[in-house]
Amino acid sequence: MPNRLADATSPYLLQHRDNPVDWQEWGSEAFAEARERNVPVLLSVGYAACHWCHVMAHESFEDDAVAEALNARFVPVKVDREERPDIDAVYMSAVTATTGQGGWPMTVFLTPEGQPFFAGTYFPRDHFLRVLAALDEAWRTREDEVRASGTHIAGALREGLRSPDPIEPAAGLLEDAVALLARQFDPRSAGFGGAPKFPPSMVLEFLLRHHARTGDPTALELASRTLDRMARGGLYDQLGGGFARYAVDADWVVPHFEKMLYDNALLLRAYTSWWRLGGGDHAERVVRETAAFLLRDLLTPEGGFASSLDADADGVEGLTYAWTPAQLREVLGDDADPAAELFVVTAAGTFEHGASTLQLPRDPDDRAWFEGVRSRLLDARDRRPQPARDDKVVTSWNGLAVAALADAGALLDEPGWVDAAARCARHVLEVHVRDGVLLRASRDGRPGDARAVADDLGNLAEGLLALHRATGDASWLAHARSVLDGAPAFGADDGGFHDTAADAEALYLRPRSAADNAEPSGQSALAGAFVSLGALTGDTDALAVGRAAVAAGLGLAAREPRFGGWTLAVAEALLDGPVQVAVVGTGPDASALLSAARRSARPGAVVVAGPPDSPGVPLLADRPLSAGRPTAYVCRGMVCDLPVTDAEGLAERLAAL
């Protein structure tokens, strides 16, 4: 008999709708039931691509004995962390505070008022049954003690939410961050720290921007070596493009195979920046293949981008992606041995059960042969069991994809990428706005009820501003302004931002984080969007808002730059600019000027092109042609140089700023 998840929009929740556990979604009804029955709430949080979430579901939530214990003594509530990052954030703070580590599945027991009193992650079935029995006994016989524990945990966590004092962006602080990252760098395999090793996309963007602003060779080396090694290892899909969530080893060989939209959008942007700084053919290949992966595997029929691909297929992790020498021979025949050598497919295997992940430690000598082999292997792989797709469309992550595709498409002259970004943006604006309120997610064109959090506003606005830069269309700028009009509701006293709006659903804590982990924090996402808006419009108030938000996050970023990558990247843009480039005119000469402007790696630069005095485009106002020729106008810090009419002169001007 189905439980109460049958009408959920989340694919993760729908995976559990036939469990014998009487799951229900987060909401006032669940807590009202808990108060009426005077029993605790079991909060289980995960996401569709989470391998260990599936394991715990099969072991425990599909088990009749577990279901009987849960249904009789608890109110079970299931939450998709990607739909409700606010719930995930506040209760994950309890998990990490009480256990010393976090992760998913997240398993938290709450009082009927929502305070956590016991927390963990994955529990094997028999252990979980013992936990349920012990907590039930404690609640029935020592309820006051349990409630007191919840009150103590909540109070301690509130104290921990206090942010460091704001720090103004300064050149010395950013230099110190690079030096600290250099000490944490893995000199053998690149990246930072040991296993498991995550792609540090925002840190790499910061390092590339720092090099572009200062010429620091260390920053470029750290970024280039990491970008190169990630794309040559098993973390990167050598056949289909795109990156897995992380590598379980320190050498980037064995991935945890799920593919996330936010990772690939952020990495697409980082590899585009690397190409601009001289990453060459390798960087361009990764950009093109990653963009192709987004458009082939994650694009939904409505034009948005799905959230993720699962790590498993038919319940087996990596089944779609790993190869044995025999499997290569079956597909490639005489080409199997050289392909095995190139892709490091060995008899012993680099993964499990004698299978290997595909790596590409060196470029092939014969590119045409390689592309033929790659195509044949991909065709064969497409006939294997495929990972499930979580096809909900998340506002924030779609904003990241829009920004990445618009910027890369404009720079590499791929108008199809820009068109896809525009279609996605239109879909989000049409479906995810209800009565003027931005929502978090939708599925099949049906929006959920969860309201947007801060990173939804910041990343969507950033994507819309990237479309404005790529197309010169004033409507994208207007839409971005409208989205950012909602930001004051998230404001904090120190100039930064909370994760939720002041009038959002009240949780036992109001979440706020300055940490850039797998994606930009809400605070740094809004900071970057306001800095971009200020540069594109000359709005000094917007620049001031962005600067204050960066300052609010720099305390953490300076101390732990691995967890402040986007804050530091936005700080680089502030120190460098704003640099405004307006290209007016049409025809080949205008295109040459525009190409030169976009190839500039200045972190504070924004570029817009179009006819003189295009309505609604501030950078093109009062910018005439020079002697009837297409012309570029360059300003830095609201101070403008003389107009430039040749591309070479424009490139020199931008390099000399």
PyMOL commands that set and color helices and strands:
alter all, ss='L'
color gray80, all
select helices_A, chain A and resi 11-14+28-37+51-61+64-73+85-99+125-141+143-160+171-184+201-214+217-232+261-298+325-343+367-382+395-411+415-431+454-471+474-484+487-490+522-537+540-559+561-563+565-576+588-599+618-620+647-656
alter helices_A, ss='H'
color red, helices_A
select strands_A, chain A and resi 24-25+41-46+75-80+106-110+116-120+246-247+255-256+259-260+308-309+312-313+316-317+389-390+393-394+433-434+437-438+441-443+446-447+579-584+605-610+631-636+639-640
alter strands_A, ss='S'
color yellow, strands_A
deselect
rebuild
show_as cartoon
